[in-house]
Amino acid sequence: APLRHVEDILQRRARFGGNQADAFRHCRQGLLVLQSEQTFLVKLFLELLECHLHCTNTVRKHIFHIDLKRAVPLVEGSAAAYHDPHPLLRAKCQTAGIGAEHHRLYAAGIVPQRKVAVPAAGVLHKICDLTPQGQIEQHIGEISYLRVIRGKLTEGMELVNTRTGNKEKISQLFAVAGKNRIKVTELMAGDIGCTVKLKGTRTNDTLSAPSAPVTIEPIVFPEPRYRAAIKCKDQADEEKLGKVLNDAKFEDPTILVEYSKELKQTIIQGQGEHHLNILRSRIASENKLQYDYIAPKIPYRETITKVAQADYRHKKQSGGAGQFGEVHLLIEPYTEGMPEPKSYKIPGKGELAVNIKGKEEYDLPWGGKLQFYSAIVGGAIDARFMPAILKGIMEKMDEGPLTGSYARDIRVIVYDGKMHPVDSNEISFKLAARNAFKEAFRNAGPKIMEPIYDVEVLTPSDYMGAVMSDLQNRRAMIAGMESDKGFDRLNARVPLAELYRYSTTLSSLSSGAATYTMKFASYEQVPADVQDKLLKAYTDTDEE
């Protein structure tokens, strides 16, 4: 039935379709949606009717602050009757109290005011114009959207960026209506507009008057939930595409773009497959650049599980000065707090005692540690060649012997070797150490480690079975489950290799009702069958 009449008994007036005299006659049930006991609704409804003719402003304020955990106010609306949304906005202000944003501003020492005399302050959201062709304002370039929090912002005003301490001059101001920008001379507190030609200001920065600098707590953007690698259809467009994507991540802070030196891929992350597809469509239409999303490589790690020994002689003679270097070394898995090396039992060689002369320990950029010991006795290798030996080992750890992934958590002891008074040089010992480490690594029970993520899924109870079954098929370890207001919360540890396109799968399984978050947890060894597949897929192209 069409909405003909609504009576606001708290404001003591008709919304539309009636007058005050019709108040009691046109009261309708449904002022509140009951979430607990029906008696509460009946009691409250009768109290509201009773005070209709006699309530004062003080009583009315108490009525507005009802227990919203037990009842939810309903606000009427009718597009057909051209009923405006002001009652909804007014009800929110009257029942919701001070919002989280106000608390955030007050915490920063800012009281939102529209008084002109109050020093101005605003929060920026910076975007870039990604449409160099077909736009009337193609010369504008970077556009910074802002919200004025207090005071008045005018053209020509100088503000200070509280993050950098640098001054910014507001050259032009625009009010925004969709894609249209309307030039204005001032913006008041509460207004949202934009300006141009800000130099050192970025999204989440606060600009404020130099006389009263303040910093507003930045917006916390959600963590990415979908990642993919980018493959440009035309290699000639790679540089241009990289610049466009770099601009896009500043416009949308929930998009992350980086080039992975380890994976040799450009990795893009967003909130979901649809999120990234929209970006690709936009770049294709506005910048005429075509690219595809492919499965990203996995940043595996390599390590060892037992002691191994190896030696390697690098010898090269081609007329004149040649190359000669021989390195003998031991490797073993490193663990925190392990004792210093003294002696080792080497299969086929018996007991091998080591006399430590020097120790170096490195925290590797990709995680884990390298302990490097020099145990050379009798001057078998000159001390000046030890940095070259370390460099050769580090180079091979940078490209592991198994799959080319980073190696970690290894102790290396160089205990013997040989050199030539003429032909020995740094490159000779670097190559000898590199190959000796490679051989020892393959004999030390090598293992491949994969990144494991903590995944939390929030899904309606009806889809719990399907979601759990899908996770188990992804080699997940279920850590726990709990119920929360009609939803089930599922915690699991899942390998990153199994999470590609998981957001799309989860949306399909739950009809879009489930959400999830993921966070890096640790590196763990892959199962034997997975390691065999990875070893078969990798061809070691290491050349001397």
C-alpha positions as CSV (number, residue, x, y, z in Angstrom):
1,A,0.0,0.0,0.0
2,P,1.2,3.5,-0.7
3,L,2.6,5.6,2.2
4,R,-0.1,8.2,2.8
5,H,0.5,9.6,6.3
6,V,3.3,9.6,8.9
7,E,3.0,11.1,12.3
8,D,6.1,12.2,14.3
9,I,4.8,11.9,17.9
10,L,8.2,13.1,19.3
11,Q,8.2,16.3,17.3
12,R,4.4,16.6,17.7
13,R,3.8,17.2,14.1
14,A,2.7,15.4,10.9
15,R,5.5,14.5,8.4
16,F,3.1,14.7,5.5
17,G,-0.5,13.9,4.5
18,G,-2.1,15.1,7.7
19,N,-2.0,17.6,10.6
20,Q,-1.5,17.7,14.3
21,A,-5.1,17.0,15.1
22,D,-4.7,13.6,13.4
23,A,-1.9,12.6,15.7
24,F,-3.5,9.8,17.8
25,R,-5.8,8.7,15.0
26,H,-3.0,8.1,12.6
27,C,-0.3,6.6,14.9
28,R,0.9,3.3,13.4
29,Q,2.7,0.5,15.0
30,G,6.2,0.0,13.7
31,L,7.9,3.0,15.3
32,L,10.4,0.5,16.5
33,V,11.7,-2.9,15.4
34,L,11.9,-5.1,18.4
35,Q,15.0,-7.1,18.9
36,S,14.3,-8.6,22.3
37,E,11.0,-8.7,24.2
38,Q,7.6,-7.5,22.8
39,T,6.6,-6.2,26.2
40,F,9.4,-3.6,25.9
41,L,8.0,-2.3,22.6
42,V,4.4,-2.1,24.0
43,K,5.6,-0.3,27.2
44,L,7.7,2.2,25.2
45,F,5.0,2.8,22.6
46,L,2.4,3.6,25.3
47,E,4.9,5.9,27.1
48,L,5.5,7.8,23.8
49,L,1.8,8.2,23.2
50,E,1.2,9.3,26.8
51,C,3.8,12.0,26.7
52,H,2.8,13.2,23.2
53,L,0.7,16.1,24.4
54,H,2.8,16.9,27.5
55,C,6.4,16.1,26.8
56,T,8.9,18.9,27.2
57,N,12.2,19.3,25.5
58,T,14.0,17.7,28.4
59,V,11.8,14.6,28.3
60,R,12.2,14.4,24.6
61,K,16.0,14.3,24.8
62,H,15.7,11.3,27.2
63,I,13.3,9.6,24.8
64,F,15.7,10.0,21.9
65,H,18.6,8.2,23.7
66,I,16.8,4.9,23.9
67,D,18.7,1.6,24.3
68,L,19.6,0.9,20.7
69,K,20.7,-2.6,21.6
70,R,17.1,-3.5,22.3
71,A,15.3,-1.4,19.7
72,V,16.1,0.3,16.4
73,P,14.3,3.5,15.3
74,L,12.6,3.3,11.9
75,V,12.5,6.4,9.7
76,E,9.9,6.6,6.9
77,G,10.6,7.6,3.4
78,S,8.8,7.8,0.1
79,A,10.4,8.6,-3.3
80,A,7.0,8.6,-5.0
81,A,5.8,11.2,-2.5
82,Y,9.0,13.3,-2.9
83,H,9.6,12.9,0.9
84,D,13.1,14.3,1.6
85,P,15.8,12.5,3.6
86,H,16.1,15.2,6.3
87,P,14.2,13.1,8.9
88,L,16.7,10.3,8.5
89,L,19.7,12.7,9.0
90,R,18.0,14.3,12.0
91,A,17.2,11.0,13.6
92,K,20.8,9.9,13.3
93,C,22.0,13.0,15.0
94,Q,19.4,12.7,17.8
95,T,19.8,9.0,18.5
96,A,23.4,8.1,17.6
97,G,25.1,10.6,19.9
98,I,28.7,11.7,19.2
99,G,30.1,9.6,16.3
100,A,33.5,7.9,16.1
101,E,34.8,10.6,13.9
102,H,34.0,13.3,16.4
103,H,35.9,11.3,19.0
104,R,38.9,11.1,16.6
105,L,38.8,14.8,16.0
106,Y,38.5,15.7,19.7
107,A,41.4,13.3,20.5
108,A,43.5,15.4,18.1
109,G,42.5,18.6,19.9
110,I,40.1,19.8,17.2
111,V,36.6,21.0,17.9
112,P,34.7,21.1,14.5
113,Q,33.5,24.7,14.1
114,R,32.3,26.8,11.2
115,K,33.4,30.0,12.8
116,V,35.5,32.1,10.5
117,A,37.8,33.2,13.3
118,V,38.9,29.6,14.1
119,P,42.2,28.5,12.5
120,A,41.6,26.3,9.4
121,A,42.4,22.6,9.3
122,G,41.6,19.9,6.7
123,V,42.3,16.3,5.8
124,L,43.6,15.5,2.3
125,H,42.9,12.6,-0.1
126,K,45.1,13.0,-3.2
127,I,44.4,11.5,-6.6
128,C,46.0,11.7,-10.0
129,D,44.4,12.6,-13.3
130,L,44.8,9.3,-15.2
131,T,43.1,10.7,-18.4
132,P,45.7,12.7,-20.4
133,Q,43.4,12.6,-23.4
134,G,39.8,13.7,-23.9
135,Q,39.6,15.8,-20.8
136,I,38.9,19.5,-20.7
137,E,41.1,19.9,-17.6
138,Q,43.9,17.8,-19.0
139,H,46.5,20.3,-17.8
140,I,45.4,20.2,-14.2
141,G,47.2,16.9,-13.3
142,E,47.2,15.9,-9.7
143,I,44.0,16.8,-7.8
144,S,43.8,16.8,-4.0
145,Y,40.4,16.2,-2.4
146,L,40.0,17.6,1.0
147,R,37.5,18.0,3.8
148,V,37.6,21.2,5.9
149,I,37.4,20.2,9.6
150,R,37.3,23.6,11.1
151,G,37.3,27.3,10.2
152,K,37.3,28.6,6.7
153,L,39.6,27.8,3.8
154,T,40.1,30.5,1.2
155,E,42.1,30.9,-2.0
156,G,45.7,32.1,-1.5
157,M,45.8,30.8,2.1
158,E,49.1,29.3,3.3
159,L,48.8,26.1,5.4
160,V,51.4,23.9,6.9
161,N,51.6,20.1,6.3
162,T,52.0,18.7,9.9
163,R,53.7,15.5,8.6
164,T,56.5,17.2,6.7
165,G,56.5,20.7,8.2
166,N,56.4,22.2,4.7
167,K,54.1,25.0,3.7
168,E,51.4,24.6,1.0
169,K,49.6,27.5,-0.8
170,I,46.0,26.9,-1.8
171,S,46.0,28.4,-5.3
172,Q,42.5,27.3,-6.4
173,L,39.4,25.8,-4.7
174,F,36.7,23.8,-6.3
175,A,33.4,22.4,-5.1
176,V,32.8,18.9,-6.4
177,A,29.6,17.6,-8.0
178,G,30.4,14.1,-9.4
179,K,33.0,14.6,-12.2
180,N,32.2,18.3,-12.4
181,R,34.3,20.8,-10.5
182,I,32.8,24.2,-9.7
183,K,35.3,27.0,-8.9
184,V,34.7,28.7,-5.5
185,T,36.6,31.2,-3.4
186,E,36.1,29.5,0.0
187,L,35.2,26.3,1.8
188,M,33.7,26.1,5.3
189,A,34.1,23.5,8.0
190,G,32.2,20.3,6.9
191,D,32.6,21.1,3.2
192,I,34.3,18.6,0.8
193,G,36.1,20.1,-2.1
194,C,39.4,19.9,-4.0
195,T,42.5,21.9,-4.9
196,V,45.4,21.5,-7.3
197,K,49.2,21.9,-7.5
198,L,50.0,20.7,-4.0
199,K,53.7,19.7,-4.0
200,G,54.6,17.5,-1.0
201,T,51.2,16.5,0.3
202,R,49.7,13.0,0.0
203,T,46.6,11.1,1.1
204,N,45.9,11.2,4.9
205,D,48.0,14.4,5.4
206,T,46.7,17.2,7.6
207,L,47.0,20.8,6.4
208,S,46.4,23.4,9.1
209,A,47.0,27.0,9.9
210,P,50.6,27.7,11.0
211,S,49.3,29.5,14.1
212,A,47.5,26.4,15.3
213,P,49.1,23.2,13.8
214,V,47.2,19.9,14.5
215,T,47.5,16.4,13.2
216,I,44.3,14.3,12.7
217,E,44.6,10.6,13.1
218,P,44.9,9.1,9.6
219,I,42.4,6.8,8.0
220,V,43.3,3.1,8.4
221,F,42.8,1.4,5.1
222,P,41.9,-2.3,4.9
223,E,44.7,-4.8,4.2
224,P,44.8,-6.3,0.7
225,R,43.0,-9.6,0.2
226,Y,43.8,-10.4,-3.4
227,R,47.1,-10.5,-5.2
228,A,48.1,-11.1,-8.8
229,A,51.1,-10.7,-11.1
230,I,50.9,-8.3,-14.1
231,K,51.9,-9.4,-17.6
232,C,51.9,-6.6,-20.2
233,K,50.7,-7.7,-23.6
234,D,53.2,-5.4,-25.3
235,Q,56.6,-5.3,-23.7
236,A,57.1,-1.8,-25.2
237,D,54.4,-0.6,-22.9
238,E,55.9,-1.9,-19.6
239,E,57.5,1.4,-18.6
240,K,54.4,3.4,-19.3
241,L,52.2,0.9,-17.6
242,G,54.4,1.0,-14.5
243,K,54.0,4.8,-14.2
244,V,50.2,4.6,-14.6
245,L,50.0,1.9,-11.9
246,N,52.2,3.9,-9.6
247,D,49.8,6.8,-10.0
248,A,46.8,4.5,-9.4
249,K,48.0,3.4,-6.1
250,F,48.2,7.0,-4.9
251,E,44.6,7.6,-6.0
252,D,43.4,4.4,-4.4
253,P,45.4,3.6,-1.2
254,T,43.9,0.1,-1.0
255,I,45.8,-0.8,-4.2
256,L,49.4,-1.8,-3.7
257,V,51.9,-2.2,-6.6
258,E,55.5,-3.2,-6.3
259,Y,58.2,-4.9,-8.4
260,S,59.5,-8.0,-6.7
261,K,63.2,-8.5,-7.3
262,E,62.9,-12.0,-5.9
263,L,60.0,-13.1,-8.1
264,K,61.0,-10.9,-11.0
265,Q,57.3,-9.9,-11.3
266,T,55.2,-6.8,-10.8
267,I,52.8,-7.7,-8.0
268,I,49.5,-5.9,-7.6
269,Q,47.3,-6.3,-4.5
270,G,43.7,-5.1,-3.9
271,Q,40.4,-5.9,-2.2
272,G,39.3,-8.6,-4.7
273,E,39.4,-9.8,-8.3
274,H,36.6,-7.4,-9.2
275,H,38.5,-4.5,-7.7
276,L,41.5,-5.1,-9.9
277,N,39.4,-5.8,-13.0
278,I,37.8,-2.4,-12.7
279,L,41.3,-0.8,-12.6
280,R,42.4,-2.8,-15.6
281,S,39.3,-1.7,-17.6
282,R,39.8,1.9,-16.7
283,I,43.5,1.8,-17.7
284,A,42.6,0.1,-21.0
285,S,39.9,2.7,-21.9
286,E,41.7,5.8,-20.7
287,N,45.4,5.0,-21.4
288,K,45.1,2.4,-24.2
289,L,47.3,-0.1,-22.3
290,Q,46.5,-3.8,-22.3
291,Y,47.7,-6.3,-19.6
292,D,46.7,-9.6,-18.0
293,Y,46.6,-10.8,-14.4
294,I,48.4,-14.1,-13.9
295,A,49.1,-16.2,-10.8
296,P,52.1,-14.7,-8.9
297,K,55.1,-16.8,-8.1
298,I,55.5,-17.8,-4.4
299,P,58.4,-16.5,-2.4
300,Y,59.7,-19.8,-1.2
301,R,62.7,-20.2,1.1
302,E,65.4,-22.9,1.2
303,T,67.2,-24.3,4.2
304,I,69.0,-27.5,5.4
305,T,68.4,-30.1,8.0
306,K,71.8,-31.7,8.7
307,V,75.6,-31.3,8.6
308,A,77.4,-31.6,5.2
309,Q,80.9,-31.1,3.9
310,A,82.1,-30.2,0.5
311,D,85.2,-28.9,-1.2
312,Y,85.7,-27.4,-4.7
313,R,88.7,-26.4,-6.7
314,H,88.4,-23.6,-9.3
315,K,91.2,-23.8,-11.8
316,K,91.5,-22.0,-15.1
317,Q,94.5,-21.5,-17.3
318,S,94.4,-19.7,-20.7
319,G,97.8,-18.2,-21.1
320,G,99.3,-15.6,-18.8
321,A,98.0,-15.3,-15.3
322,G,95.4,-18.0,-14.6
323,Q,92.8,-18.6,-11.9
324,F,93.2,-20.9,-8.9
325,G,91.3,-21.3,-5.7
326,E,90.3,-24.2,-3.5
327,V,87.8,-24.0,-0.6
328,H,86.8,-26.7,2.0
329,L,83.8,-25.9,4.1
330,L,81.1,-27.3,6.4
331,I,77.5,-26.3,6.6
332,E,74.8,-27.0,9.2
333,P,71.3,-25.7,10.1
334,Y,71.4,-22.6,12.3
335,T,69.1,-22.3,15.3
336,E,68.9,-19.5,17.9
337,G,71.2,-20.2,20.9
338,M,73.0,-23.2,19.4
339,P,76.6,-23.9,20.8
340,E,79.7,-22.7,19.0
341,P,81.2,-25.3,16.6
342,K,84.0,-27.5,17.8
343,S,84.1,-30.8,16.0
344,Y,82.0,-32.7,13.5
345,K,81.6,-36.3,12.4
346,I,81.8,-36.4,8.6
347,P,80.7,-39.6,6.8
348,G,83.7,-41.2,5.2
349,K,86.2,-38.7,6.8
350,G,85.7,-39.4,10.5
351,E,86.0,-36.8,13.2
352,L,86.8,-33.3,12.0
353,A,87.9,-30.7,14.6
354,V,87.7,-27.0,13.8
355,N,89.7,-24.2,15.4
356,I,87.6,-21.0,15.1
357,K,89.6,-17.9,14.2
358,G,86.8,-15.5,13.3
359,K,83.1,-15.2,13.3
360,E,80.6,-13.0,11.4
361,E,76.8,-13.1,11.8
362,Y,74.3,-11.5,9.3
363,D,70.6,-10.9,9.5
364,L,69.5,-11.6,6.0
365,P,67.2,-9.1,4.2
366,W,64.7,-11.9,3.4
367,G,64.6,-13.3,6.9
368,G,66.7,-15.8,8.8
369,K,70.5,-15.6,9.6
370,L,73.9,-16.6,8.2
371,Q,76.8,-17.4,10.5
372,F,80.1,-17.4,8.8
373,Y,83.2,-18.8,10.6
374,S,86.8,-18.8,9.5
375,A,88.8,-21.8,10.8
376,I,91.8,-21.6,8.5
377,V,95.0,-22.8,10.1
378,G,98.6,-22.7,8.8
379,G,97.9,-20.0,6.3
380,A,96.2,-22.3,3.8
381,I,94.1,-19.4,2.5
382,D,95.2,-15.8,2.9
383,A,92.9,-13.7,5.1
384,R,92.5,-11.2,2.2
385,F,90.5,-13.8,0.3
386,M,88.0,-14.4,3.0
387,P,85.6,-11.6,2.0
388,A,85.6,-13.0,-1.6
389,I,84.6,-16.5,-0.1
390,L,81.8,-14.9,1.9
391,K,80.6,-13.0,-1.2
392,G,80.4,-16.3,-3.2
393,I,78.4,-18.0,-0.4
394,M,76.0,-15.0,-0.2
395,E,75.5,-14.9,-3.9
396,K,74.4,-18.6,-3.9
397,M,72.1,-18.0,-0.9
398,D,70.6,-15.2,-2.9
399,E,69.6,-17.8,-5.5
400,G,69.2,-21.1,-3.7
401,P,70.5,-24.3,-5.2
402,L,67.0,-26.0,-5.2
403,T,64.6,-23.6,-6.8
404,G,66.4,-20.3,-7.0
405,S,64.7,-19.0,-3.9
406,Y,66.5,-17.3,-1.0
407,A,68.3,-19.6,1.4
408,R,68.3,-18.9,5.2
409,D,69.3,-20.1,8.6
410,I,72.6,-21.7,7.8
411,R,76.0,-21.8,9.5
412,V,79.1,-22.0,7.3
413,I,82.6,-23.0,8.5
414,V,85.5,-22.6,6.1
415,Y,88.2,-24.8,7.6
416,D,90.8,-25.5,4.8
417,G,91.8,-24.7,1.2
418,K,94.6,-24.1,-1.1
419,M,96.0,-21.1,-3.1
420,H,98.6,-20.3,-5.7
421,P,101.2,-17.6,-5.2
422,V,100.5,-16.2,-8.7
423,D,97.1,-17.4,-10.0
424,S,95.0,-17.0,-6.9
425,N,92.7,-14.0,-6.8
426,E,89.4,-12.9,-5.4
427,I,87.2,-14.1,-8.3
428,S,88.8,-17.6,-8.1
429,F,87.9,-18.0,-4.4
430,K,84.5,-16.5,-4.9
431,L,83.6,-19.1,-7.6
432,A,85.2,-21.9,-5.5
433,A,83.2,-21.0,-2.4
434,R,80.0,-20.6,-4.5
435,N,80.3,-24.1,-5.9
436,A,81.4,-25.7,-2.7
437,F,78.4,-24.2,-0.9
438,K,76.1,-25.4,-3.7
439,E,77.4,-29.0,-3.4
440,A,77.3,-29.1,0.4
441,F,73.7,-27.6,0.4
442,R,72.4,-30.4,-1.8
443,N,73.9,-33.0,0.6
444,A,72.6,-31.4,3.8
445,G,69.0,-32.6,3.6
446,P,67.7,-29.5,1.9
447,K,64.1,-28.4,2.4
448,I,61.9,-25.9,0.7
449,M,59.8,-23.6,3.0
450,E,56.6,-21.8,2.0
451,P,54.9,-18.8,3.5
452,I,51.9,-19.6,5.8
453,Y,49.2,-17.1,6.4
454,D,46.7,-16.7,9.3
455,V,43.3,-16.6,7.6
456,E,40.1,-15.5,9.5
457,V,36.8,-16.2,7.7
458,L,33.5,-14.7,8.8
459,T,30.6,-16.5,7.2
460,P,26.9,-17.2,7.9
461,S,26.3,-20.5,9.6
462,D,24.6,-22.0,6.5
463,Y,27.8,-21.8,4.5
464,M,30.2,-23.0,7.2
465,G,30.4,-26.6,5.9
466,A,31.3,-25.5,2.3
467,V,33.8,-22.9,3.5
468,M,35.6,-25.4,5.8
469,S,35.7,-28.1,3.1
470,D,37.2,-25.7,0.6
471,L,39.9,-24.6,3.1
472,Q,40.8,-28.3,3.9
473,N,41.3,-28.8,0.1
474,R,43.8,-25.9,0.2
475,R,46.0,-27.7,2.8
476,A,44.7,-25.5,5.6
477,M,45.1,-26.3,9.3
478,I,41.9,-25.3,11.1
479,A,42.9,-23.5,14.3
480,G,39.5,-22.8,15.8
481,M,35.8,-21.9,15.3
482,E,33.4,-19.7,17.2
483,S,29.9,-18.2,16.7
484,D,29.2,-14.5,16.6
485,K,25.6,-13.2,16.2
486,G,24.5,-15.6,13.5
487,F,27.9,-15.8,11.9
488,D,30.6,-18.3,12.3
489,R,34.2,-17.2,12.7
490,L,36.8,-19.7,11.3
491,N,40.5,-19.4,12.0
492,A,43.0,-21.3,9.9
493,R,46.6,-21.4,8.7
494,V,46.8,-21.6,4.9
495,P,49.8,-21.8,2.5
496,L,50.0,-18.7,0.3
497,A,50.3,-20.9,-2.7
498,E,46.7,-22.1,-2.1
499,L,45.2,-18.7,-1.7
500,Y,45.2,-17.4,-5.2
501,R,41.7,-16.2,-6.2
502,Y,40.4,-17.3,-2.8
503,S,38.3,-14.1,-2.5
504,T,36.4,-15.1,-5.7
505,T,35.9,-18.7,-4.5
506,L,34.7,-17.6,-1.1
507,S,32.2,-15.1,-2.6
508,S,30.9,-17.9,-4.9
509,L,30.5,-20.4,-2.0
510,S,28.7,-18.0,0.3
511,S,26.7,-16.0,-2.3
512,G,28.8,-13.0,-1.4
513,A,27.9,-13.1,2.3
514,A,31.3,-14.2,3.7
515,T,34.4,-12.1,4.2
516,Y,38.0,-12.9,5.3
517,T,41.3,-11.4,6.3
518,M,44.8,-12.8,5.9
519,K,48.1,-12.0,7.6
520,F,51.6,-13.4,7.2
521,A,52.4,-15.9,10.0
522,S,55.6,-17.8,9.3
523,Y,57.6,-20.0,7.0
524,E,57.1,-23.8,7.2
525,Q,58.4,-26.8,5.3
526,V,56.4,-27.9,2.4
527,P,55.1,-31.6,2.2
528,A,57.4,-34.0,0.4
529,D,55.0,-34.4,-2.6
530,V,54.9,-30.6,-3.1
531,Q,58.7,-30.3,-2.8
532,D,59.1,-33.0,-5.5
533,K,56.8,-31.0,-7.9
534,L,58.7,-27.8,-7.3
535,L,62.1,-29.5,-7.9
536,K,60.9,-31.0,-11.2
537,A,59.5,-27.6,-12.3
538,Y,62.8,-25.8,-11.7
539,T,65.8,-26.1,-14.0
540,D,69.0,-25.0,-12.3
541,T,70.7,-22.6,-14.8
542,D,73.6,-21.8,-12.5
543,E,76.8,-21.6,-14.5
544,E,80.3,-21.3,-13.2
